[in-house]
Amino acid sequence: MSQVSVVVADDNPVVRSGLVALLESTGEVRVVGQAGDGAHAIELTERHRPDLVLLDVRMPLVDGLTAVRTLSTLTRVLMLTYTDDAETIRAAVRHGASGYLVHGTFTAEELAAAVRDTVSGKGNPLSPVAVSALMAAMKETQPALAVRAPGQQGFGLSARESEVMDLIARGRSNREIAGELFLTEKTVKNHVNRIFAKLAVTNRAAAIANWLGTTARDR
């Protein structure tokens, strides 16, 4: 397969260098730019048009949450950070991030797979801690949703679509969902497309945020 072009944005030069070395060691990734702040990340992305931006949250000048608004209109963005604050996670997703990974919760192989899946559109990686944070925020801010049955949260999902969405929220791929529900992958894909339309989202991460009741309803 052809190499994936990536911009790495992190204000810590040690972390940034480590990520670059890790990614390039796979032979699948070509790092076309490195940035220490969001403004530079946007500049490099506009110049190189990479397949993906790996973006930290806390950076000087322009932080990741601000930068992702612009970056997500240019290419796919995968948040890669130490920040596991629930509000930050759902804000990143709301602003266009395709996934959210927290350092220390994934292996080198899992990071490489996350890059491939994000670029190909096959997945929207969320670290377990990110999913947990979203669920915790949902329980704290909207406790009623925690006891409501799937499909009864105002989205109009069918019983089968609710089953599929529950598995998406658990991080299952289309193939894994097909196996668990005894469906074909094509049928699962059709369900996913209908779910995205009903939830008014374009990716798995945003769907999970909406399903867990953490995305702003008035955006």
PyMOL commands that set and color helices and strands:
alter all, ss='L'
color gray80, all
select helices_A, chain A and resi 13-25+38-48+64-71+86-94+108-120+128-141+143-147+159-169+174-181+185-199+204-211
alter helices_A, ss='H'
color red, helices_A
select strands_A, chain A and resi 4-9+29-35+52-55+76-81+99-102
alter strands_A, ss='S'
color yellow, strands_A
deselect
rebuild
show_as cartoon
